Amino acid sequence: MTATVDSIPLIASSVMSKKIAGGGDAIVLDVKTGSGAFMKTLDGARELARAMVGIGAQVTRRTIAVITDMDQPLGRAVGNALEVAEAIETLRGEGPADLRDLCLELGAQMVTLAGVTRSAADGKTAVAKLLRDGSALAKFGQMIEAQGGDRRVVDDLRRLPTAPVRVSVEALSSGAVVAIDAQAVGVAAMELGAGRARRDDRIDPAVGIVLARKVGDAVRPGEPLADVHASDRMSAEQAGRQIQAAYRIGARASAPRPLVHEVIS
C-alpha cells in the first residue's frame, strides 16, 4: 500500500523489528525467491537474508535464514480457510509433499538453533517423529484454543468457512506443466477476496484457489488445472481466466527447482 515493499532496508527492518520485539533468543527466517516472492531472484533473496541475519547478530539473536523456492505456489491451497485446511491435513500426515518437506526443514533448523538437537539432520528426525505420533496436530489444537478459536476444527474441517461457488479451471492444451506464475495466482486469489488491494478491503476467509496440477505434472485438454472457490460465479470465471494464463504448458517439463536453495547464518 505504501509502494515501498521493494526496498530491502525497509523489508529487513520491518521483519526483524517484529521478531526482536517478540523476545525470542533464536530466529529462523524463511526467505522466499521466485515468481511468487518479493525477491524474484536468488541474488536478491541472498541480499535480504544477509541483511536480516546481520541485524539479528547486532542484537545478539541467533539468526538463520533459509532461502526457499516460491517459483510456484507452495502446497496446493491459496486462500485463508483453504490454507488452514491444508495445514491441518499436513499435520495429519496427509498434506502435499512440498509443504511437509519445508515444514520439516524449518522445524529442524528451529530445534537445532534452540539447542534441542545437535544438528539439522537430528532436528529433522525429531520433528518428523512429532508429526507421525500426532503431537504436532495436538499442539496446533492447543494454539487455536489459546487464541479463542474452535479447536474442534482439527478433527472436523467442515467447521471452516466454505465458499458458495466452486468452479473447475480446465487446461486448454496437452503436455506438461512447465511453469506456474505464482504471483498471478496470488493476485487472482486476492481479487476473489482472499487478500487486500486497499486497506479498507474486506477479506473473505472462504474464497481462494486449490491447484490440481503442479510443475512437472502431465495434463490434457479438459482436465483440471485448479478449483476456484468464490462468492459468485462472475468472480470465479474471472479468476479462472487468470489461472489459465498463469499456467505454461509445454511438451516437456524442465528439471524441478530445489525447494531449499541455501541456508545463511
BAKOL-592434 format. One line per field, with one value per residue: x, y, z of N, C-alpha, C in turn; residue in one letter; residue number from 1. Coordinates in steps of 0.02 Angstrom, whole numbers. Atoms other than C-alpha are relative to their C-alpha. Layout:
BEGIN
n_px: [X, ...]
n_py: [Y, ...]
n_pz: [Z, ...]
ca_px: [X, ...]
ca_py: [Y, ...]
ca_pz: [Z, ...]
c_px: [X, ...]
c_py: [Y, ...]
c_pz: [Z, ...]
r: [A, ...]
k: [NUM, ...]
END
This chain:
BEGIN
n_px: [41, -44, -45, -69, -15, -60, -60, -28, -7, 66, 24, -41, 13, 69, 3, -41, 25, 52, -30, -38, 49, 32, -38, -35, -73, -21, 47, -7, 36, 14, -6, 23, -25, 36, 53, 50, -34, -23, -66, 10, -62, -37, -46, 39, 18, -61, -14, 48, -15, -61, 17, 39, -44, -45, 36, 5, -65, -14, 37, -17, 49, -23, 44, -14, 48, 5, 26, 42, 27, 70, 10, 69, 29, -19, 60, 51, 53, -14, 61, -6, 26, -28, -69, 6, 17, -59, -47, 24, -12, -72, -13, 26, -41, 35, -7, -46, -69, -46, 15, -26, -73, -24, 12, -51, -64, 0, 4, -66, -43, 23, -19, -73, -21, 21, -42, 35, -37, -68, -7, 63, 22, 32, 60, 52, 24, 41, 62, 39, 32, 57, 52, 27, 36, 58, -15, 3, 70, 28, -25, 36, 65, -10, -13, 64, 40, -31, 16, 72, 31, 36, -49, 33, -15, -55, 30, 56, -15, 63, 12, -31, 44, -2, 27, 61, -11, -62, -5, -61, -35, -24, -56, 19, -45, -30, -72, -21, -3, -69, -7, 60, -16, 28, 26, 64, 48, 13, 42, 67, 30, 13, 59, 59, 15, -43, -48, 19, -36, 3, 3, 68, 31, 22, -26, 47, -43, 19, -17, -69, -16, -35, -31, 4, -62, -60, -52, -21, 58, 28, 69, 32, 55, 59, -16, -3, -61, 12, 68, 10, 52, 17, 64, 48, -25, -37, -69, -32, -19, -57, -58, -17, -39, -66, -38, -20, -56, -58, -30, -34, -1, -44, -8, -37, -16, -71, -18, 29, -43, -3, 44, -45, -58, -58, 11, -48, -5]
n_py: [-61, -59, 4, 3, 69, 23, -27, 50, -25, -5, 67, 30, -31, 16, 70, 14, -36, 42, 61, -19, -20, 60, 22, 63, -1, 29, -19, 34, -39, 33, -53, 29, -27, 27, -42, -18, -32, -69, 3, 43, 33, 29, -51, -46, 35, 3, -66, -10, 47, -22, -60, 18, 37, -49, -37, 46, 5, -63, -2, 63, 53, 52, -9, 37, -11, 55, -27, 53, -14, -19, -11, 22, 0, 54, 39, -6, -47, -72, -28, 5, 63, 54, 13, 30, 70, 34, 6, 54, 63, 14, 23, 69, 43, 9, -60, 2, 18, -57, -36, 41, -1, -66, -5, 39, -36, -58, 25, 27, -58, -32, 38, 0, -66, -6, 44, 63, 53, -19, -15, -5, 67, 25, -40, 23, 64, -14, -33, 50, 44, -37, -1, 67, 25, -42, -54, -65, -16, -17, -65, -49, -8, -40, -69, -28, -12, -54, -64, -10, 33, 64, 52, 58, -1, 47, 65, -8, -57, -31, -59, -58, -32, 27, -46, 27, 17, 35, 8, 33, -33, 54, -12, -13, 37, 58, -2, 0, -67, -24, -54, -32, -67, 0, -66, -6, 40, -38, -58, 26, 14, -64, -31, 37, -24, 33, -49, -70, -46, -64, 11, 9, 58, 52, 67, 56, 57, 62, 3, 15, 44, 63, 24, 72, 17, -38, 4, 68, 44, 6, -23, 2, -49, 17, 22, -58, -31, -25, -15, -67, -6, -70, -23, -4, 32, -47, -5, 66, 6, -45, 32, 56, -25, -20, 60, 29, -40, 8, 65, 10, 72, 14, 71, 36, -43, -6, 29, -39, -41, 25, -33, -41, -22, -2, -25, -53, -10]
n_pz: [0, -2, 58, -24, -18, 35, -33, -45, -69, -33, -13, -53, -65, -19, -23, -59, -60, -30, -29, -60, -50, -25, -59, 8, 2, 65, 53, 65, 51, 64, 50, 63, 63, 57, 28, -50, -57, 8, 30, 58, 17, -56, -25, -41, -62, -40, -28, -54, -54, -35, -38, -60, -45, -29, -52, -57, -33, -35, -63, -33, 11, 45, 58, 62, 54, 48, 63, 27, 67, 10, 71, 8, -67, -46, -12, 53, -19, -3, -30, -73, -27, 39, -23, -67, 11, 25, -56, -44, 36, -4, -68, -4, 42, 63, 41, 57, -19, -4, -61, -56, 0, -22, -72, -34, 6, -45, -69, -17, -15, -62, -60, -4, -22, -70, -40, -17, 35, 16, 71, 36, 16, -61, -10, 46, -27, -59, 20, 37, -50, -27, 52, 6, -59, -14, -48, 34, 10, -66, -19, 40, -32, -60, 22, 20, -60, -39, 32, 1, 58, -9, 14, 31, 71, 12, 15, 46, 44, 22, -42, 33, 49, 68, 49, 31, 70, 14, 72, 22, 55, 42, 45, 69, 44, -32, -10, -70, -29, 1, -50, -26, -25, -68, -15, 34, -38, -61, 18, 13, -66, -32, 32, -23, -68, -49, -24, 8, 45, -38, -72, -24, 31, -47, 17, -2, -18, 34, 71, 17, 56, -16, 61, 15, 35, -17, 52, 14, 9, 67, 5, 66, 4, -38, -67, -45, -24, -68, -19, -28, -52, 7, -28, 54, 62, 41, -25, 11, 70, 11, -30, 43, 58, -25, -15, 64, 26, -44, 14, 64, 16, 56, 18, -52, -56, -17, -64, -54, -41, -69, -48, -42, 39, -43, -68, -16, -73]
ca_px: [0, 149, 241, 398, 395, 540, 661, 775, 819, 633, 589, 734, 698, 510, 531, 669, 591, 442, 549, 661, 512, 439, 579, 648, 832, 840, 759, 733, 683, 602, 658, 564, 631, 545, 392, 281, 406, 454, 631, 616, 799, 911, 1038, 903, 847, 1027, 1047, 887, 934, 1108, 1036, 914, 1041, 1159, 1027, 999, 1184, 1193, 1065, 1139, 999, 1048, 979, 971, 889, 830, 809, 665, 579, 419, 426, 260, 134, 189, 70, -94, -206, -209, -333, -366, -481, -413, -235, -288, -369, -210, -105, -214, -205, -15, -13, -116, 17, -96, -37, 65, 243, 325, 235, 277, 459, 478, 397, 518, 666, 616, 569, 738, 828, 722, 754, 939, 959, 867, 992, 867, 965, 1146, 1119, 986, 982, 944, 818, 725, 714, 644, 516, 461, 425, 312, 219, 197, 139, 8, 97, 109, -76, -122, -11, -96, -264, -197, -137, -309, -394, -270, -316, -503, -536, -633, -507, -639, -588, -434, -549, -685, -632, -816, -812, -705, -792, -838, -872, -1043, -970, -840, -781, -654, -524, -483, -325, -336, -192, -98, 79, 169, 158, 319, 288, 157, 163, 141, 115, -26, -111, -93, -168, -314, -345, -332, -461, -578, -569, -432, -320, -323, -278, -327, -325, -515, -548, -645, -564, -673, -595, -686, -626, -468, -390, -337, -214, -243, -81, 95, 254, 302, 126, 53, -113, -234, -366, -518, -426, -424, -283, -364, -527, -587, -685, -781, -925, -1008, -993, -932, -780, -748, -745, -629, -510, -518, -456, -314, -263, -264, -149, -35, -2, 128, 108, 242, 299, 414, 439, 610, 703, 618, 694, 757, 638, 782, 914, 1032, 1047, 1130, 1192]
ca_py: [0, 117, 63, 34, -155, -174, -82, -211, -99, -71, -255, -310, -183, -217, -406, -404, -270, -386, -540, -450, -372, -547, -588, -749, -788, -882, -833, -941, -841, -916, -802, -840, -820, -840, -776, -776, -690, -510, -559, -628, -677, -785, -643, -527, -657, -679, -491, -483, -638, -572, -404, -486, -609, -462, -366, -520, -533, -349, -378, -546, -655, -823, -800, -912, -876, -1021, -967, -1068, -1079, -987, -1001, -1093, -1093, -1195, -1339, -1328, -1207, -1017, -930, -918, -1062, -1168, -1148, -1185, -1346, -1391, -1356, -1472, -1606, -1589, -1607, -1766, -1832, -1809, -1643, -1601, -1667, -1498, -1413, -1557, -1557, -1370, -1378, -1516, -1415, -1257, -1355, -1443, -1275, -1208, -1351, -1352, -1165, -1180, -1312, -1456, -1559, -1559, -1547, -1507, -1691, -1740, -1599, -1662, -1836, -1764, -1653, -1794, -1903, -1768, -1761, -1950, -1976, -1837, -1720, -1581, -1589, -1588, -1437, -1345, -1378, -1305, -1150, -1124, -1140, -1023, -888, -908, -1017, -1178, -1320, -1444, -1390, -1501, -1653, -1580, -1470, -1437, -1308, -1196, -1066, -1129, -1028, -1045, -1061, -1187, -1190, -1307, -1223, -1335, -1349, -1286, -1390, -1550, -1577, -1549, -1401, -1307, -1159, -1077, -889, -891, -703, -711, -849, -743, -590, -696, -754, -576, -515, -655, -576, -681, -528, -339, -219, -70, -50, -47, -203, -340, -513, -664, -812, -941, -896, -949, -1073, -1255, -1314, -1483, -1479, -1426, -1403, -1567, -1640, -1703, -1631, -1649, -1528, -1525, -1592, -1482, -1361, -1292, -1266, -1089, -1059, -896, -792, -778, -854, -695, -678, -866, -858, -706, -796, -949, -848, -778, -952, -1020, -876, -913, -1092, -1126, -1296, -1366, -1529, -1572, -1502, -1437, -1505, -1453, -1312, -1359, -1322, -1257, -1155, -1121, -1079, -917, -899]
ca_pz: [0, 26, -134, -30, -20, -142, -26, 55, 205, 239, 220, 331, 468, 464, 479, 608, 721, 746, 776, 901, 991, 1007, 1128, 1054, 1078, 911, 746, 590, 436, 280, 137, -25, -201, -369, -462, -307, -192, -159, -207, -383, -399, -291, -279, -212, -86, -28, -4, 101, 201, 241, 294, 416, 485, 511, 608, 717, 753, 803, 940, 994, 925, 850, 673, 519, 351, 243, 61, -11, -179, -223, -412, -398, -255, -103, -74, -169, -73, -93, 22, 208, 260, 118, 181, 361, 299, 205, 360, 464, 329, 332, 521, 497, 378, 226, 154, -2, -1, -34, 110, 228, 175, 201, 373, 423, 359, 452, 608, 604, 597, 740, 862, 819, 841, 1008, 1065, 1073, 944, 891, 703, 574, 525, 705, 713, 560, 637, 798, 711, 594, 747, 819, 654, 648, 827, 824, 945, 816, 775, 960, 989, 846, 929, 1091, 997, 920, 1090, 1175, 1049, 1074, 921, 899, 916, 852, 677, 696, 688, 576, 430, 390, 530, 419, 308, 134, -23, -108, -284, -342, -522, -604, -716, -863, -967, -1146, -1215, -1181, -1119, -955, -837, -870, -753, -644, -615, -425, -416, -544, -444, -286, -373, -434, -254, -189, -316, -260, -86, -4, 17, 12, -129, -17, 170, 186, 78, 168, 174, 135, 229, 121, -53, -143, -262, -247, -378, -461, -562, -511, -614, -697, -698, -862, -921, -1067, -1133, -1020, -868, -712, -676, -519, -425, -388, -227, -247, -179, -351, -525, -610, -498, -512, -701, -699, -581, -694, -843, -737, -682, -860, -909, -758, -817, -952, -1033, -1147, -1224, -1080, -906, -856, -706, -543, -442, -269, -126, -17, -108, 36, 221, 277, 455]
c_px: [43, 49, 73, 23, 64, 65, 27, 11, -67, -28, 37, -17, -71, -5, 36, -23, -54, 29, 37, -48, -36, 38, 38, 76, 27, -55, 16, -44, -8, -2, -16, 35, -38, -58, -52, 28, 13, 68, -3, 63, 34, 49, -36, -19, 60, 14, -47, 17, 61, -13, -36, 42, 50, -32, -7, 65, 15, -35, 4, -57, 31, -48, 24, -54, 3, -31, -37, -37, -74, -10, -67, -30, 24, -63, -49, -51, 25, -64, -2, -25, 29, 70, 0, -17, 61, 52, -21, 10, 74, 18, -28, 43, -29, 10, 48, 72, 45, -12, 26, 76, 27, -11, 52, 67, 3, -3, 67, 49, -18, 24, 76, 26, -17, 40, -33, 36, 68, 10, -68, -27, -35, -66, -57, -29, -48, -67, -45, -36, -61, -58, -35, -43, -59, 12, -7, -72, -33, 22, -35, -70, 4, 10, -65, -41, 27, -16, -75, -36, -33, 48, -32, 13, 56, -27, -56, 10, -63, -18, 33, -50, 8, -34, -61, 9, 67, 2, 68, 29, 34, 59, -26, 43, 30, 76, 16, 0, 73, 12, -68, 21, -33, -30, -69, -54, -19, -44, -71, -36, -18, -63, -64, -22, 44, 53, -24, 42, 4, -13, -71, -36, -18, 27, -56, 41, -14, 27, 73, 4, 35, 26, -9, 63, 56, 51, 24, -57, -23, -74, -24, -57, -62, 13, 11, 71, -8, -75, -2, -58, -17, -68, -54, 32, 41, 73, 37, 24, 59, 64, 23, 41, 70, 44, 23, 60, 63, 37, 35, 9, 42, 6, 32, 19, 75, 12, -28, 52, 3, -47, 40, 62, 63, -20, 55, -2, 54]
c_py: [63, 2, -1, -71, -26, 26, -50, 27, 3, -69, -30, 30, -15, -71, -9, 38, -41, -62, 17, 20, -61, -33, -65, 9, -25, 13, -39, 37, -42, 55, -31, 32, -32, 45, 21, 36, 74, 1, -50, -41, -28, 50, 50, -30, -5, 67, 14, -44, 23, 62, -18, -40, 48, 41, -44, -4, 63, 4, -67, -51, -52, -2, -39, 18, -60, 28, -57, 23, 19, 18, -30, 0, -60, -38, 8, 54, 72, 33, -19, -66, -59, -17, -28, -75, -40, -8, -57, -67, -19, -25, -70, -49, -10, 58, -8, -11, 62, 41, -38, 5, 67, 9, -39, 35, 59, -21, -26, 56, 32, -39, -3, 67, 11, -46, -65, -59, 27, 21, 5, -69, -32, 36, -23, -66, 12, 31, -49, -47, 34, 5, -68, -20, 44, 57, 69, 22, 20, 69, 56, 12, 43, 74, 34, 19, 58, 68, 11, -32, -66, -57, -62, -3, -49, -68, 5, 63, 34, 61, 63, 32, -31, 50, -31, -24, -35, -18, -34, 38, -53, 21, 8, -39, -58, 9, -6, 72, 20, 52, 23, 67, 7, 68, 9, -39, 38, 61, -23, -15, 64, 32, -38, 24, -32, 47, 70, 35, 69, -15, -17, -58, -52, -68, -52, -62, -63, -7, -17, -49, -62, -29, -76, -24, 46, -9, -73, -47, 1, 22, -4, 51, -25, -26, 60, 24, 21, 5, 69, -2, 75, 16, 5, -27, 48, 5, -66, -7, 46, -30, -60, 20, 20, -62, -35, 37, -10, -66, 2, -74, -10, -75, -39, 49, 2, -32, 43, 41, -29, 38, 46, 16, 1, 26, 50, 12, 50]
c_pz: [0, -59, 21, 12, -33, 31, 50, 71, 37, 15, 60, 69, 24, 28, 66, 62, 34, 34, 65, 56, 30, 56, -8, -2, -67, -51, -63, -50, -64, -53, -69, -59, -58, -19, 51, 60, -13, -36, -58, -17, 62, 29, 46, 66, 47, 34, 59, 59, 40, 42, 65, 50, 34, 55, 62, 39, 41, 67, 36, -1, -48, -60, -60, -50, -48, -64, -36, -62, 2, -74, -23, 70, 41, 18, -57, 14, 2, 24, 73, 28, -37, 22, 71, -6, -24, 55, 47, -34, 3, 69, 12, -40, -69, -49, -58, 22, 8, 63, 61, 4, 25, 75, 40, -2, 48, 73, 24, 17, 67, 62, 8, 26, 74, 46, 21, -32, -21, -72, -33, -19, 60, 13, -45, 24, 58, -20, -38, 48, 30, -49, -3, 60, 21, 47, -32, -11, 65, 22, -39, 30, 62, -17, -21, 61, 40, -29, -8, -59, 19, -19, -32, -75, -18, -20, -52, -42, -25, 41, -29, -48, -69, -47, -35, -72, -8, -74, -17, -59, -41, -44, -71, -49, 38, 6, 73, 25, 7, 55, 22, 28, 69, 17, -32, 36, 64, -14, -13, 66, 37, -29, 15, 69, 53, 28, -14, -53, 33, 73, 24, -35, 53, -23, 8, 16, -40, -70, -11, -58, 26, -65, -7, -35, 23, -56, -6, -12, -73, 2, -72, -2, 37, 70, 46, 14, 73, 12, 31, 50, 5, 32, -54, -64, -42, 22, -9, -71, -17, 28, -42, -60, 22, 14, -64, -29, 42, -13, -68, -11, -63, -13, 56, 56, 11, 68, 57, 38, 71, 46, 46, -41, 42, 69, 16, 75, 15]
r: [M, T, A, T, V, D, S, I, P, L, I, A, S, S, V, M, S, K, K, I, A, G, G, G, D, A, I, V, L, D, V, K, T, G, S, G, A, F, M, K, T, L, D, G, A, R, E, L, A, R, A, M, V, G, I, G, A, Q, V, T, R, R, T, I, A, V, I, T, D, M, D, Q, P, L, G, R, A, V, G, N, A, L, E, V, A, E, A, I, E, T, L, R, G, E, G, P, A, D, L, R, D, L, C, L, E, L, G, A, Q, M, V, T, L, A, G, V, T, R, S, A, A, D, G, K, T, A, V, A, K, L, L, R, D, G, S, A, L, A, K, F, G, Q, M, I, E, A, Q, G, G, D, R, R, V, V, D, D, L, R, R, L, P, T, A, P, V, R, V, S, V, E, A, L, S, S, G, A, V, V, A, I, D, A, Q, A, V, G, V, A, A, M, E, L, G, A, G, R, A, R, R, D, D, R, I, D, P, A, V, G, I, V, L, A, R, K, V, G, D, A, V, R, P, G, E, P, L, A, D, V, H, A, S, D, R, M, S, A, E, Q, A, G, R, Q, I, Q, A, A, Y, R, I, G, A, R, A, S, A, P, R, P, L, V, H, E, V, I, S]
k: [1, 2, 3, 4, 5, 6, 7, 8, 9, 10, 11, 12, 13, 14, 15, 16, 17, 18, 19, 20, 21, 22, 23, 24, 25, 26, 27, 28, 29, 30, 31, 32, 33, 34, 35, 36, 37, 38, 39, 40, 41, 42, 43, 44, 45, 46, 47, 48, 49, 50, 51, 52, 53, 54, 55, 56, 57, 58, 59, 60, 61, 62, 63, 64, 65, 66, 67, 68, 69, 70, 71, 72, 73, 74, 75, 76, 77, 78, 79, 80, 81, 82, 83, 84, 85, 86, 87, 88, 89, 90, 91, 92, 93, 94, 95, 96, 97, 98, 99, 100, 101, 102, 103, 104, 105, 106, 107, 108, 109, 110, 111, 112, 113, 114, 115, 116, 117, 118, 119, 120, 121, 122, 123, 124, 125, 126, 127, 128, 129, 130, 131, 132, 133, 134, 135, 136, 137, 138, 139, 140, 141, 142, 143, 144, 145, 146, 147, 148, 149, 150, 151, 152, 153, 154, 155, 156, 157, 158, 159, 160, 161, 162, 163, 164, 165, 166, 167, 168, 169, 170, 171, 172, 173, 174, 175, 176, 177, 178, 179, 180, 181, 182, 183, 184, 185, 186, 187, 188, 189, 190, 191, 192, 193, 194, 195, 196, 197, 198, 199, 200, 201, 202, 203, 204, 205, 206, 207, 208, 209, 210, 211, 212, 213, 214, 215, 216, 217, 218, 219, 220, 221, 222, 223, 224, 225, 226, 227, 228, 229, 230, 231, 232, 233, 234, 235, 236, 237, 238, 239, 240, 241, 242, 243, 244, 245, 246, 247, 248, 249, 250, 251, 252, 253, 254, 255, 256, 257, 258, 259, 260, 261, 262, 263, 264, 265]
END
